[in-house]
């Protein structure tokens, strides 16, 4: 009986010790995260310079900067009678994709007319951002950074890795 109580007391004393947290085995991962963040910040700054240079070079339009980091200019602006689309509203649009140097990658005919329910379907982030500000019958030129387009993967065909793009979108309805 004494043996049971002494084992119980010993178990209780051992279990009451302060638990030491485990340390990470691979400490290099932390440095990879910081280097990845630094690389992304540098990429963002570089793409911002490229977008600004492309906007400056394209003197036929007056570009505005959006809070998300892209630039846009109206080719055809609708009257204030029309409103921007609301969540769930079905919109139809056509678009083309070019490089910042205006080299055509995909034309409107290749991409066709797209029907999209605002903020309820999967769509390229650049297109979602652009359509939110567009009214009926507007044509807008957008200069998007790569993180809103195809990012670090590209599209596997014509759009390269981390390639900022120029999209011209025409909202039809």
N, C-alpha and C positions, 0 to 999 in steps of 0.2 A: 504494500500500500504506500509506504514511504517512497518507494521507487516511482510510482505513478505520479505522486504529488511533486516530487523533485523534477521529473521530466516535464510535467505540466508547467511548473514554475520556470524552468529553464527555457521552454518553448515560448512562454509569455515574455520573458526578458529579451529573447532574441528577436521576437516579432515587434517589439516596441522600439527598436533602434530606428534611427532616421534613415529613410530610403534615399539612396544616392541616385541621381538621374544618370542615365547612360550617356556617354559622349559619342558623337558620330564617329564611325569607323573611317569614312572617307572624308577628310576635311577639304579636299580639292573642289568639291561640288560648290561650296560657298564662293570660292574664287571664280568658278565658271559662271555663276549667276551674276556676279558683279561685272565680269568682263562682257557677258551677254547684254546686260543693261547698258553698259558703256557703248558697245558696238551699235545697239539700237538707237541710242541718243545721237551718235555720230551719223548714222544712216538718215535719221529724221532731219537733222540739220542740213545734210547734203541735199536731200530731196527738196527741202524747203527753198534752198538756193536755186535749184534747178527749176522749180515751179515759178519762182519770182522772175528768173531770167527769161523763161518762156513767155510769161505774161508781158514782160517789158518789150520783148522782141515782136510780139503780136500787137502792133499799134492800132489795128482796126477795131479793137474792143477795149472797153474799160473794165478791168477785172476787180472784183471785190473778194475779200478774204472771209471765209466762213470759220466759225469757232472750231470746227473739226479739223482744220488745217488745209482744206482745199481752196482753190480759187475758182470763181465763176464769172461769166460775162453773158449778158443777154444778146442774142442775135435778133430775136423777135419777142418783144415783151407784150403780154396781154394787158388789157385794161384792168383797173381795179375792181371791175364788176365781178370777175371770176375770183374764186378763193383757192388757196392751196388745198390739196387733198387731205382728208381726215382718215384716221385709222380705220381700216376695214373697207375703204372705198376702192372700187375697181377702176384702175387706170390702164389705158393703152398707150404705148409709146414705141418709137423707133429710135435707134441709136447707132452710132459708128464709133469705132475705137481707133485711135491714132497714137503714135509716139508723140513726145513733146515737140519734136522737130516736124510734126505734121505728116509723117509717113503713115499712110493708111495700112492698118493691120486687118480690120474687119469692117466691111461696109454695111449699110443699112439692109441691103438686099440679102446678104449672107445671114445676118442676124434675125431678120424678119420683124414683124410686129409682135410685141410682147404684151400680154395682159398680166397685170400684177395687182394683187390686193394689198394695199398699203399696210406695212408692218405686220402682215399675217402670213407671208410666204417667204421661202428662201430666195434670195436674190443677191447678187454681188453688192457688197456694202456701199460701193461708190454709187451704184444706181439707186439704192434705197435713200442715201443721203440726198442725191440730186432731185429725185422725184418729190421729196417732202417739201421742197421750196418752189416747185413749178406749178404754174396754173395752166388751164386749158389753152391749147394752141401756141404755147411758148416753145421757143427753141433756145437752148442754153448750151454754151461751151463750158466744160468743166476741166480743170487741171487737177488731177487727183494724185496724191502720194501713193506709193505702192501698197502700204498697209490697208488702204481702202479698196484696192483692186485685187490683184492676184498674189500679192505678198512675196514671200521668199520661195514659193514654188513655181511661180509663173503659171501659165495655162497648159504647159506641155506642148505647145505648138508655136504660136507666133509671139506671144507675150513672154518676155524674159524674166529672169529672177530679179526681184526687187525693182521692177520697172515702173516708174510713175507714168501715168497715161493721160491723154487728152480724149475726153468723151464729148460728143455732140449729141444731145438728147432732144427729141421733139415729142412733146406730149400731145397726143391726138384727141383725147376726149375730155 
